[in-house]
C-alpha cells in the first residue's frame, strides 16, 4: 500500500504544510569540546541561556543540563551566600531566668543565635553572615 492510498481523498483541500526529512534521522551528537564551548558561551557576561541555546539549535533545558553536568561536585552543592532550606525543629521552650523568650533561635553548627522580637534586619543579617563565615 502506497502513502497516497492512506490519504483521505474525500477532502479536496490543498496541502498546507509539507515537511521533508533529510539525513540519517538520528539525534545529533556533540563532542565534549563543543559542549564545553557552548557552556562557556552561556556563562559569558550578558549572555542568557535561552539566547545561546537558540543560536545553537538547542533547547534551554538541554543547555541547563550540560551546565549542571559541567559543574564540579563542589559547585553542585549549595553555594555560600545562596538561599537554602534549613531543618526546623519544634521543641518545648527552655526555661531561662529573667530573659525574654526569643522569637527565633538560629543554630549554625555549634553556634546558636537568639533573635528577639523586633530585631533589626540589617544587624541580624550581619551577625548571621559572620557566624556562617566563622563556621
Secondary structure, 3 states (H helix, E strand, C coil): CCHHHHCCCCCCCCCCCCCCCCCCCCCCCCCHHHHHHHHHHHCCCCCCHHHHHHHCCCCHHHHHHHHHHHCCHHHHCCCCCCCCCCCCCCCCCCCCCCCCCCCEEEEECCEEEEECCCCCHHHHHHHHHHHHHHC
